[in-house]
């Protein structure tokens, strides 16, 4: 088995920045399986993962980092897990609204039945 090349300090910092940015609730995250890319935006910080290349841009500086596939897979999993958690939250909100709506419809039906004496 070939040992992976150790990460440089800059590559390690890039991973930390990526992971911490993904965990920011207000970060906009766009994942495109067709182009094999992930775009993350928070304030004036932009992070782009295309293939195994990571770009970190903040308006003044741009860092281009390259990673092995195993690191890329870890970063993609982090994004997919975050997006799945966000989807679950949206699903809960939608379902709670539909439950409230169904409850209010049931109340209306019960009121109509009472009015009609049924």
C-alpha positions in Angstrom: 0.0 0.0 0.0 1.3 3.4 -0.9 1.4 5.9 1.9 -0.4 9.2 1.1 1.8 12.3 0.8 1.7 14.2 4.1 -0.3 17.4 3.9 1.6 20.7 4.1 0.6 23.3 6.8 -1.1 25.3 4.1 -3.2 22.3 2.9 -4.1 21.5 6.5 -5.2 25.2 7.0 -7.3 24.9 3.8 -9.1 21.9 5.1 -9.9 23.7 8.4 -11.1 26.8 6.6 -13.3 24.6 4.4 -14.8 22.6 7.2 -15.4 25.6 9.4 -17.0 27.5 6.6 -19.3 24.6 5.7 -20.5 24.5 9.4 -21.6 28.2 9.3 -25.4 28.1 9.2 -25.6 31.1 6.9 -23.1 29.9 4.4 -24.5 29.4 1.0 -23.5 26.0 -0.4 -24.0 24.9 -4.0 -23.2 21.4 -5.0 -23.1 20.3 -8.7 -22.6 16.7 -9.4 -22.6 17.4 -13.1 -19.6 19.6 -12.9 -18.1 17.9 -9.9 -17.8 21.1 -8.0 -18.9 22.8 -4.8 -19.2 26.5 -4.3 -19.5 28.0 -0.8 -20.1 31.7 -0.1 -20.2 33.4 3.3 -19.8 37.2 3.5 -17.0 38.0 1.2 -15.3 34.6 1.5 -15.6 32.2 -1.4 -14.5 28.6 -1.5 -14.6 26.5 -4.6 -13.8 22.7 -4.7 -13.5 21.5 -8.3 -12.3 18.0 -8.5 -9.3 17.8 -6.1 -8.5 21.5 -6.4 -9.6 23.9 -3.7 -9.7 27.7 -4.1 -10.1 30.0 -1.1 -10.8 33.6 -2.1 -11.5 36.6 0.2 -11.3 39.7 -2.1 -7.6 40.4 -1.3 -6.1 36.9 -1.6 -6.7 33.7 -3.5 -5.2 30.4 -2.5 -5.1 27.4 -4.8 -4.6 24.1 -3.1 -4.5 20.6 -4.5 -5.4 17.5 -2.6 -5.4 13.7 -3.1 -8.7 12.0 -3.8 -9.0 10.7 -0.3 -9.0 14.3 1.1 -11.4 15.5 -1.6 -13.8 12.6 -0.7 -13.7 13.7 3.0 -14.5 17.3 2.1 -17.4 16.3 -0.2 -18.8 14.0 2.5 -18.7 17.0 4.9 -20.7 19.1 2.4 -23.2 16.3 1.6 -23.8 15.7 5.4 -24.3 19.4 5.9 -26.7 19.7 3.0 -28.6 16.6 4.2 -29.0 18.2 7.7 -30.3 21.4 6.1 -32.8 19.3 4.0 -34.0 17.6 7.1 -34.6 20.9 8.8 -36.6 22.2 5.8 -38.5 19.0 5.7 -39.5 19.3 9.3 -40.6 22.9 8.8 -42.7 22.0 5.8 -44.3 19.0 7.5 -45.0 21.0 10.6 -46.8 23.6 8.5 -48.8 21.0 6.6 -49.7 19.3 10.0 -50.9 22.7 11.2 -52.8 23.2 8.0 -54.4 19.7 8.3 -55.3 20.4 11.9 -56.9 23.7 11.0 -58.9 22.0 8.2 -60.0 19.3 10.7 -61.2 22.1 13.1 -63.1 23.7 10.3 -64.8 20.4 9.4 -65.7 19.9 13.1 -67.2 23.4 13.3 -69.2 22.8 10.1 -70.5 19.5 11.6 -71.5 21.2 14.8 -73.3 23.9 12.9 -75.2 21.3 10.8 -76.0 19.3 14.0 -74.2 16.2 12.9 
